[in-house]
Amino acid sequence: MPHDHRPARPRLAVVLPPGAREQLFGPKEWESLTRTGEVVADCPDAGALLGHPGAAGAEVLVTSWGAPRLTAGVLARLPALHTVLYGAGSIRDLVTDACWERGLTVVSAADANNGPVAEYVYAQTVLALKDVHRRSRRIASERALPPLDDVPGIHGQSVGLVSFGSVARKVAAHLGRLGTRVLAWDPFLDEAVFRAAGAERVAELPDLVARSSVLSVHTPLVPGRTEGLITGGLLRLLPRGATLINTARGAVVDEEAMIRTLTERPDLQAVLDVTAEEPPAPGSALYTLENVLLTGHVAGTVGSERRALGALLVEELARVAAGERPLHAVSPEESLLRA
């Protein structure tokens, strides 16, 4: 009788809170995932996983929001684990040094999340250069159409990107088709990276700020290094009528200094998808300043967009099952420079 030499299906532990599976996976994608791997533990949270008899045999952890923090103690309960497939963006709250000491392969679906973030920044940039936010308020309060003289328009305007990672490069690709000048600052990248993306490298951050009709922040929050990177002094360098967009992390911007600057400079506009405290404290001026637009984390994947995260995990699991290196594995060094 012929032997079946097909490799064994990797054993999966799935940790997804109620509703998350349907958000990440359609029926076809879930069927593909469970056909490629054998689910030995299907749990709603970390506590259920650690008490599950199949946890010890799990080789691949499939998880997303509500994932267990992978401490040494948790990993001790998952002795066979070698790969983590994380259906969300930042892995900062997921991994610990114990993961790298174990030699785990950690896959993030950040690249699938980054597309919608870039589309949001692109859309808000177009609205800013068309002066939509300010004009809509004036029309409502003045019951009249403001003149078009102060609307900058899109073509030839300078858009500055603070840090030039995956999201910012996607933004640059969108904006390049509009005839805008894309400027970018990132001290960790070579000139060739900017050139390939059609962006002009700006060596000094104050110079970038002073030249940007729209300034979009893409810097990850690295404790002790990037907190408060965007200071009040920098914000005061923004040209008249400029717009600040932040889809990175709220703490990258000195929020109190930003509030003071926006109070002093009503010509400026801030579009904030993230804030230092979420939501801001009830008494925060961010709720009442007319030149602030709060959008509350809508930039990343929402609704139907989240199926792209699940599709990425299905593809990566197929690579793991075939003995290949996942395309979206995050190295320990990269994890320090990500949001």
N, C-alpha and C positions, 0 to 999 in steps of 0.2 A: 504494500500500500504506500503510495507516494507521501512524503512528508511535506507539511505546509511550512515553508521557510519565511513566511511573512513575519516581519518584526512584531513583537507584542505591542498592543496599543498602550500608550502612556496612561497611567492611572491618574485621574483628575479629582481634586477637591475643589468644589465650587462654593464660594462664599459670596452670596449676593442677597441684599435685603429684599423684602417683598416689593415687587414691582420693577426691580432693577433688571431682572432677566428679560422681561418684555420690552423694556426700553432699549437694551443693548442688542438683543437677538430677535430676529424674526423667526418664524417656524423653520424655514429652510436653513438658516444659519445655525440654529440650535441643533437641528438634526445633523448637520455637518460636523459640529463640534463634538457631539456625543457619539458619532460614528467614528471619528478620528481617535478619540480618547475614551477610556472607560471611566465613567463617573463612579467613584467609590465613596464619596461623601458629598452630599448636596445640602448646604446649610445656610440659614438666613443671617448668621452673624458669627463672630469669632468664638464666642463662648460655646455655641453649638458645635463648631468644628473641633475644638479642643476636647470635647466630650464624646466625639464620634468614634466608633470603633474602626472606621476605615481611614482615619487621619494618618495613622502610622505608615500606611502603605502608599499614601499619595505622593506622586512624583512631580505633578504640576498643579499649582494653585491658580485657579481662575477667579478673579475677584475684581472689585471696582469700589464704588463708594461703600463705606462701612467695612473696609478690609481690616483684618487684624494687623496691628503693628508687629513687625517681624523681629521681635526681641530674641535674645539667646534662649530665654525660657520657652517662648512659643516655638522656635525652631527645634528645640529638643523634643517637642511632641510631634514633630514632622520630620523624622529621621531620613526618609527617602526623598524628600523634596529637593529638586534640583533646578526648577524653573518656576518663575512667577509671571503670569500674564495679567497685567493690570489694565483694566478697561477704563482708564481715566487719564488725567494729565500728570500733574506733579506727583512724584513718588516720595516727596520729602517726609510725609507723615506715615509712609509705609515701611521704608527700609531703615535699618540700623547698621552699625558696623558689623554686627554678627552676620548679616547677609553676605557681605563681601568676604568675611573670614571663612564662611562656609563655601564660598565660590559659586553662589547662586547666580543664575542668569535671570535678570529682571527686565521684563519687557514692559514698556509704557506705550499706551495708545495716544500719547501726546500729539503725534503728528496728525492723527485724524481729528483731534480737537483743535489743532492750530488753524486749520482751514477756515472754520467759521469765525474764529477770532480775527483773522486777517480780513475777512469779508466785512465784519463789523467795523473795523478801523477804516477800511476803504470807504464804507458808506458814510460814516461820521465825518471823514475828511471831506468828502464831496459836499455834505450838508454844511460843514463849517465854511468852506470856500465859497459857497453860495449864500452864506450868512443866514441860513435858515433859522437857526435857534434864536438869534437876536431879533430877526425880522418878525418871526411869529409872535414874540412877546409884544413888540411894538404895535403890530397890527391889532392885537387884542386890546391893548391899553389905549391906543390913540384912535381906534376906529377909522383908520386911514391907511393908505399904502405909502410906506416910506420910500424915499427916492432910492434909485439904484446906484447912485454915485459911489457909495462906500462898499459895495459888494465886490470883493477882490476877484471872483471868478477862479477858474481852475487852471487854465493853461499858463504855464510858466511860473506858477507859484512854487515856493520851496516848502517841502514837508520834511521835517526832521525826525529821525528814528533813533531813540536812545537805546542802544544795544541792537545787535544785528543777528539775532538767532533765527530759528525757523519761522516764527510768526512774522517778524519784521521783513524777512526776505520775501515771504508771500505777499505782504503789503506792498513792497517795492515792485513786485511783478504786476500787481493790479494798477498801481499808480503810474507805472511807466507807460501804460497804454493811454493815459489821459493827457500826456504832455506836461506833467508836473516835474519839477526838479526834486529828486529824492536825495536827501542828505542823510548820512548815518554816522554815528559815533560808536565805536566798540574797540577798546584797547587790546582785546584778546585775539583779534583776527588780522590776517594778512591782507594787504592791499588787493590781492587777486580775488578775494571773496567779494569785496565791494564791486570791483570792476565787472565780475561775472554776473552780478545781480543788477547791473545798470545803476548803481548808486554812487554818489560822490562821498568819499571818505572825508570826514572832518576830524582833525586830530584832537581838538580841544572841545570839551563839552560846552563851555560858555559861548564859544563861537557858533556851535550848532544851534543853541537856544536863540541867540540873537538873530539868526538868519531864517528862522522857521515861522512861517505863517500858521502852520499846524505842527505841534510837537507831540509825538506819540511815544509813550513810555513802554518799553519791552524788557526792562531789566529784571532778572529774577531777584527774589529776596534772599540774599545770602547773609545770615546773621553775622553782625560785626563788620560787614563790608559794604553793603548797599543800602542799609537803612538810612532814610533821609538823604539819599543821593541828590534828589531834586530839591534844592534849598530855595528859600524865599529870595535870596540874592540872584539865583539863576532865573527864577520865574519873572523877576522884575526886568530881566533882559529881553523878554519876549516883545516882538514888535507890536505896535498898536493894532488892536483888533484880532490878535492871535488866539488860537484855541489849543488848549492842553487836552490830550486824550490819554487816559490811563486804563489799560486792560491787563497790567502785570500784577503787581501787588500794591495795596494801598500804602504800606509802610515805606516803600521806595521813595515816596514823596513826603517831605516834611509837611504834614497836614495842617498844623497850626499856622505855619508860615505861609502856606498856600492860601488859607482862609484870609489872612491879613492882606496878602497881595491882591486877591480877588476883590476884597472890600475896597482897597485903595484904587484898584484899576478896573472899574466896571466895563471898560472896553474889552477886557479879556473874557474868555469863555472856558469853562472846564467841563469836559464830558468824562464822568467817572463811573466805570463799571465795577471798580473796586475801591474800597476805603480802608483806612487803618483799622478801624473797628467796624464790624459788620453785623447788623446795620449800625450806622453812627449813633452815638448817644442821643437821647431825645432832645437835648438842648443844643445840639450841634448846629452851627450856622450853615452847614451844608444843605440843610433842609429849606433855608429861607433866602439864601443868596440867589438873586435872579439870574446870575451868570453861571450857575452850576446846574448840570443835568446829571442826575443819578439814575443808573440803569440796572444796578443790582445783579451782576453776574449773568447777564443775558448774552455776553459776547461768546462764551464757550458753547459747546454743543448743548442744545436744548431740543426737546421733542424728537421729531423724526431724525434730526441730525445725529443723535446718539447711536443709531444703528451702524454708523461708520466705525465707531469704536469697537463694537462687537465683531464687525466684519474683519477688522485688523487682527483681532485676537484669533479668529478662526484660521486666518491665513498663517499666522505665526505658529499656531499649534500644529498645523500641517507640516511646517518646516521642522519643528521639534520632533515630530513623529518620524520624519524621514531622516533624522540624524543630521540636519542642517542647522547652521547658526541662524537664529532669528535676525531679521533686518532691523528691528526696532529695540534691540537690547541696549540698556543704558549702562555705561561703565561707571565705576566709582568716581572717577575724575569728572565725568559729565554730570553726575548727580549733584555735584557741588555748585555747578554753574547753571542749573535749571531752576525754574520757578518753583 
